[in-house]
Amino acid sequence: MSDEDWDDTENDLMVADYFAMLTDELLGRYYNKSEHRRHLLDLLPKRNNSALEFKHRNISAVMDFLGQQKINGYKSLYSYQGSLVDAVIRWLEANPDWTVVKHNEVEERIGSSLKDGSDAILWIGPAPTFSNELPPVDPKFAAAVARKYDVAQRDARNRALGKAGEQRVLLHEKAVLQSARRGDLADKVRWTAIEEGDGAGYDIFSFEPDGQERLIEVKTTNGWDRTPFHITRNEIAVAEANRDTWHLVRLWNFAREPRAFSIRPPLDAHVMLTPTSFLASLH
């Protein structure tokens, strides 16, 4: 049977098995890929071991496309069918709580083990380049998937994820200032989004070691660095009005091993801004 012959039942079994392994991996539990494949061979007698491994790699590619974490060791293989994307989306919709797996644990770890030491400092690199883009995807296919599963909207609505990311950057900012012997400034760093609400156009008020202000907007995802994100009209306006002090810090791969990059205004020099909603007023 060819790849196109995989039916929904087979795809659903493969996807469920993939998420079972991924959940174990994220939670630090032992699992064995070979044992999982042997179990699947009993359920899918028409398939062989190689076909199962290729399909798991296909699922990793779909996870890239949907801005999700993926299993270490299953390198993305991008020759997947649209029906496999549908199967992953079906699983995610049937398991909405999975997208916050480990977030409580992350917050507890941040609160307990990162407060005091240099481990709180993140390496914040430059924005990604075209070299790590996904392979070309048919625009019609991409648009169809976007209508079914809005990756950026998912992250924007995940308050636990957003809060944990902001807290991580808050601790980073304080640790950087402490390491620069500017404890006086570290004491003045504020979590603006919590203390004043979401309307400021940034989440954290901090400082450079020389005392210059830093206005930091944090965007967090469990996906890879090219996962799209939402930014509000107000955030764009505040960025433009504060070009010397406004920073966007993008946290990615958050639940496993947080990584980050930063961009500065003008934003359209780094990202393509696409309108996603309109204000409707009666004539």
Residue pairs with C-beta under 8 A, 6 or more apart in sequence:
1 46
1 47
3 54
3 58
3 79
3 80
3 81
4 81
6 14
6 55
6 81
6 83
6 84
8 83
8 86
8 87
10 44
10 47
11 83
11 84
11 86
11 87
12 87
12 90
12 91
13 40
13 43
13 44
14 40
14 44
14 52
14 55
14 56
14 59
14 87
15 59
15 84
15 87
15 88
15 90
15 91
16 91
17 36
17 39
17 40
17 56
18 56
18 59
18 71
19 91
19 95
19 98
20 31
20 36
21 31
21 33
21 36
21 71
22 69
22 70
22 71
23 98
23 101
24 30
24 31
25 31
25 71
25 72
26 69
26 101
26 102
26 255
26 256
27 101
27 102
27 105
33 73
37 49
37 52
37 53
40 47
40 52
41 47
41 48
41 49
41 52
44 52
47 55
53 74
54 77
55 84
56 71
56 74
57 74
57 75
57 76
57 77
58 77
58 78
58 79
58 80
58 84
59 70
59 74
59 80
59 84
59 88
60 70
60 71
60 74
60 75
60 76
60 77
61 76
61 77
61 78
61 80
62 80
62 84
62 85
62 88
63 69
63 70
63 76
63 88
63 223
64 70
64 76
64 134
64 223
64 224
65 85
65 134
65 137
65 145
66 85
66 88
66 89
66 92
66 145
66 149
66 151
66 223
67 151
67 152
67 154
67 155
67 221
67 222
67 223
67 224
67 227
67 228
68 88
68 92
68 222
68 223
69 222
69 223
69 253
69 255
69 256
70 76
78 134
78 135
82 141
82 144
82 145
85 145
86 148
89 145
89 148
89 149
92 98
92 99
92 149
99 154
99 158
99 161
99 222
100 158
100 160
100 161
101 255
102 255
103 160
103 161
103 164
103 255
104 160
106 164
106 168
106 254
106 255
107 160
107 163
107 164
107 167
110 164
110 167
110 168
110 171
111 167
113 119
114 120
114 168
114 171
114 175
115 171
117 175
118 175
118 179
120 171
120 172
120 174
120 175
121 172
121 175
121 176
121 179
122 168
122 169
122 172
122 258
122 259
122 260
123 259
123 260
124 172
124 249
124 260
124 261
124 262
125 259
125 260
125 261
125 262
126 261
126 262
127 250
127 261
127 262
127 263
127 270
128 225
128 226
128 261
132 225
132 226
133 226
134 226
151 223
151 227
151 228
152 227
152 228
152 229
152 230
153 230
155 161
155 162
155 219
155 220
155 221
155 223
155 227
155 229
155 230
156 162
156 229
156 230
161 220
161 221
161 222
161 254
162 218
162 220
164 220
164 254
165 218
165 219
165 220
165 251
165 254
165 258
166 191
166 193
166 194
166 203
166 204
166 218
166 220
167 191
168 220
168 251
168 254
168 258
169 203
169 204
169 216
169 218
169 249
169 251
169 260
170 189
170 191
170 204
173 186
173 189
173 204
173 206
173 214
173 216
174 186
174 189
175 186
176 209
177 183
177 185
177 186
177 189
177 206
177 207
177 209
178 186
180 209
182 207
182 209
185 206
185 207
185 209
185 211
188 207
189 204
189 205
189 206
189 207
190 204
190 205
190 206
191 203
191 204
192 200
192 202
192 203
192 204
192 205
193 200
193 202
193 203
193 204
199 234
200 238
201 215
201 217
201 232
201 234
201 235
201 237
201 238
201 239
201 246
202 215
202 216
202 217
202 235
202 238
202 246
203 216
203 217
203 218
204 214
204 215
204 216
204 218
205 213
205 214
205 215
205 216
206 213
206 214
206 216
207 213
207 214
208 214
212 244
212 245
213 245
214 245
214 247
215 238
215 242
215 245
215 246
215 247
216 246
216 247
216 248
216 249
217 231
217 235
217 239
217 246
217 247
217 248
217 249
218 248
218 249
218 251
219 229
219 231
219 248
219 249
219 250
219 251
220 250
220 251
220 252
220 254
221 227
221 229
221 250
221 251
221 252
221 254
222 252
222 253
222 254
222 255
222 256
223 252
223 253
224 252
224 253
225 250
225 252
225 253
225 259
225 261
227 252
229 250
230 276
231 248
231 267
231 273
236 267
236 273
238 246
239 246
239 248
239 265
239 267
240 265
240 266
242 265
243 264
243 265
243 266
246 264
246 265
247 262
247 263
247 264
248 262
248 263
248 264
248 267
249 260
249 261
249 262
250 260
250 261
250 262
250 263
251 258
251 259
251 260
252 258
252 259
252 260
252 261
253 259
263 270
263 271
264 270
267 273
